[in-house]
Amino acid sequence: MKGKYVFRAHNLLLLVLVALLNFIGILILQSASNMDSAIVSRQIIGSLTGYVFCLVIMFIDYNRLAKYSTVVYAVTIGILLAVIALGAVHKGAGRWIVLPVIGQIQPAEFAKAGLILYFASYFGKYEQRINEPRILLTAIALFAVAAVLVFVEPNLSTTLILCVIFGMMLITSGLSMKIILPALILGGLLFALIMFLFSTDNYNIIPFIKEYQKNRILSFLYPDQYSDTFFQQKNSIMAIGSGGFFGKGLFNTDISSVKAGNFLIEEDTDFIFAIIGEELGFRGCVGIIFVYVLTLFIILWIAVKSKNLTGAVICVGIAAWIGFQTFTNIAVAIALFPNTGVTLPFFSRGASSLLALYAGIGMVLNVGMQSRD
């Protein structure tokens, strides 16, 4: 190991920033859960386990991990199949499986890290041939298998996140603009068609959108007509706005608080940013977003300095994951997006998400310790 890995300043800063996000997240979660010791304890245990997990992976050569990427892909598909066969249903979705001793886990979170490693290895292996039809179509087919398994849970939001991750990894791998531009145009046309169908009340002919997903989109487009569905986002905006510049203070229990009045649902997961806005105010929101942006900048800087394509693609995949999921969560909280059920990385309740995120950060740190001078 000596002489092979070089611990650089950006590695230390990335570790500090991730720990900072996680620490603030635990404080916010404690307030959002109304001091529920069971929830907070699980989050702390998940955080500590994840951080140790990150440090371990940090010293495992990512090129060595890439050699076992086929096994990782097979395990990923296996656990996604297990969700369909054995998944515990919650609010109409079977996204969790219960394991002995470990308890409930969400395989789709681990699938993100597993697929990033697999396709980073795949694109690194076929670096000079990525635009060949056979190589590209094989990658798309392999990704589609995992994406469809996540989609049928049903978990449309995570499927979209996986698509963004895969797309950014493809672009990083040298995909030709002759392919990228038509794909973007096709995607834009599909999105426009879906919006047109919703605006003309013909959304029922869309086969891949569930009833609750249609209601969320309709409430976003017509909040006054679907106020019973839009109330969650309306209350989230109210909470963020009521915080003002300085916020009402962490662990605030004032009677005027949106949180204290139980006007929010899923405030410890999907709408935890509303708690941040109410209790830490505008300055707290901006400060946390700045830490996220700095974290993404460092990950992308490590990607630029990577000694090979595999390392660069790993970093871009992790950056796309954290960046797009963070942006989506905040956009939902302020009603820029329909309600998607996407959590805020390192903040929202969930040990599966923490462990998967820390596994990804560990791989990034290993890439950084072997980067070009």
Sequence and secondary structure as in RCSB ss.txt:
>XXXX:A:sequence
MKGKYVFRAHNLLLLVLVALLNFIGILILQSASNMDSAIVSRQIIGSLTGYVFCLVIMFIDYNRLAKYSTVVYAV
TIGILLAVIALGAVHKGAGRWIVLPVIGQIQPAEFAKAGLILYFASYFGKYEQRINEPRILLTAIALFAVAAVLV
FVEPNLSTTLILCVIFGMMLITSGLSMKIILPALILGGLLFALIMFLFSTDNYNIIPFIKEYQKNRILSFLYPDQ
YSDTFFQQKNSIMAIGSGGFFGKGLFNTDISSVKAGNFLIEEDTDFIFAIIGEELGFRGCVGIIFVYVLTLFIIL
WIAVKSKNLTGAVICVGIAAWIGFQTFTNIAVAIALFPNTGVTLPFFSRGASSLLALYAGIGMVLNVGMQSRD
>XXXX:A:secstr
 TTT    HHHHHHHHHHHHHHHHHHHHHHHHTTS HHHHHHHHHHHHHHHHHHHHHHTS HHHHHHTHHHHHHH
HHHHHHHHHHH EEETTEEEEEEETTTEEE HHHHHHHHHHHHHHHHHHHTGGGTTSHHHHHHHHHHHHHHHHHH
HTTT HHHHHHHHHHHHHHHHHTT  HHHHHHHHHHHHHHHHHHHHHHHTT GGG TTS HHHHHHHHHHH TTT
THHHHHHHHHHHHHHHHTTTT S TT   TT TTTTT  SSTTTTTHHHHHHHHHHHHHHHHHHHHHHHHHHHHH
HHHHT SSHHHHHHHHHHHHHHHHHHHHHHHHHTTSS       TTTSS HHHHHHHHHHHHHHHHHHHT   
